[in-house]
Amino acid sequence: MDDELILLNPGPAGTSKRVRDALLRGDMCHREPEFTSLLNRIRENLPHGLGLGDTHESIVVTGSGTAAMEMAVIGSVRAGRSALMVNNGVYGERMVKVAAAHGISVHEVAGSWNQPIDPEAVCAELAAHDDVDAVVCVQHETTTGLMNPVAELGALVAKTAAVFVVDATSSLAIEDPQPAGISADIICGSASKGLHGFPGVAFLLCSAKGLARIEAAPPRSVYLSPAAYLAPQRKGEVPFTPAVQILYALDEALAELAETGGPSARIQLYRERAALVRAQFTRVGLSTLVDERHRSNSVTLLRLPLGVSYKALHAQLRHRGYVSYAAQGKLAADFFRICTLGEIPWHRLEELEDALAASISAAR
Ligand SMILES: *Cc1c(COP(=O)(O)O)cnc(C)c1O
């Protein structure tokens, strides 16, 4: 793996040899009993492996993480009701767009991109409307590396009839609090971030309240209505052709996660990586946007040094064996991102400092 390009992007994650090898388990028809075993094991290991026990049931879909976001929005709002959405980054914005695409009305709580949303603001908006069926929040805004207070929001929403939808795609097995510490009814995740699987499979983790809402929501999409998956998956079946090989890899990735100490050990690894690379960023003179108290363990949004374009810096870093990631939206011109997600040999992180310093000089 030493000579390989190290991916410092927020997904897809670099994978282990073990997970890559699982892709080669062979051909399989999804209408045969072997597939039922595979699906049952994954559906069981997702909530259990992420520390949820039997409080949540999973729904697995073939698609990128956005498929899970869309399923969650479609499945959480009954006809004629609305969603209350936190929007303080690109993924919150995407949630609003998903609702708009399905004609679901939205009350938006917009916030600054470098501040966690204020639970009081959500509380006030919730009190101002009596048609809210779902409160939707992104736990870790991958846009900026900003953490939102989902545990506090979950406690608020639990007192109401609304379901709490959390996009935890970039926080499962990466950030605290983990799902067991959040009163969430529908949690969105994908195989290719903290689980260290491949892109192509996403999932929901649903509480009893979340499942009841999914069954009460109208069928807004043929492919993405979660109710279309729930009944077949409970029988070990899928409504559409799944990405079988990506599921093999997810199966292996979940086994690997459990064998390496589960989410708490992985979160600790992410913390240690963040401490290592953030000390390097400071030494090479790179500044950040989000205050230390609100930052995730994986994404750091860094200001481009004076006179250095993202394109030039990316090319220099890539030449030295690292793939950096552009900033999104209004931040794209002045910032870039480094994300220490997935399988990365520790020494390659140690060597990042010299690569960064040399790349910045060369890009000027
Ligand atoms: C990566 C990510 C997603 C899913 O993105 P896809 O490109 O569709 O896989 C959703 N939400 C958050 C917060 C993410 O970081």
The ligand as a Tripos MOL2 file, in Angstrom:
@<TRIPOS>MOLECULE
LIG
   15    15     1     0     0
SMALL
NO_CHARGES

@<TRIPOS>ATOM
      1 C1        -20.6510   11.7740    1.8060 C.3       1 LIG1
      2 C2        -21.8630   12.3120    2.4330 C.ar      1 LIG1
      3 C3        -23.1430   11.9960    1.9400 C.ar      1 LIG1
      4 C4        -23.3650   11.1270    0.7200 C.3       1 LIG1
      5 O1        -22.7260   11.5800   -0.4060 O.3       1 LIG1
      6 P1        -22.6800   10.6390   -1.7160 P.3       1 LIG1
      7 O2        -21.7330   11.3440   -2.6170 O.co2     1 LIG1
      8 O3        -24.0540   10.5510   -2.2590 O.co2     1 LIG1
      9 O4        -22.1930    9.3030   -1.2410 O.co2     1 LIG1
     10 C5        -24.2370   12.4550    2.6290 C.ar      1 LIG1
     11 N1        -24.1020   13.2410    3.7060 N.ar      1 LIG1
     12 C6        -22.8950   13.5810    4.2110 C.ar      1 LIG1
     13 C7        -22.8350   14.4480    5.4090 C.3       1 LIG1
     14 C8        -21.7400   13.1290    3.5830 C.ar      1 LIG1
     15 O5        -20.5330   13.4570    4.0640 O.3       1 LIG1
@<TRIPOS>BOND
     1     1     2 1
     2     2     3 ar
     3     2    14 ar
     4     3     4 1
     5     3    10 ar
     6     4     5 1
     7     5     6 1
     8     6     7 2
     9     6     8 1
    10     6     9 1
    11    10    11 ar
    12    11    12 ar
    13    12    13 1
    14    12    14 ar
    15    14    15 1
@<TRIPOS>SUBSTRUCTURE
     1 LIG1         1 GROUP 0 **** ****
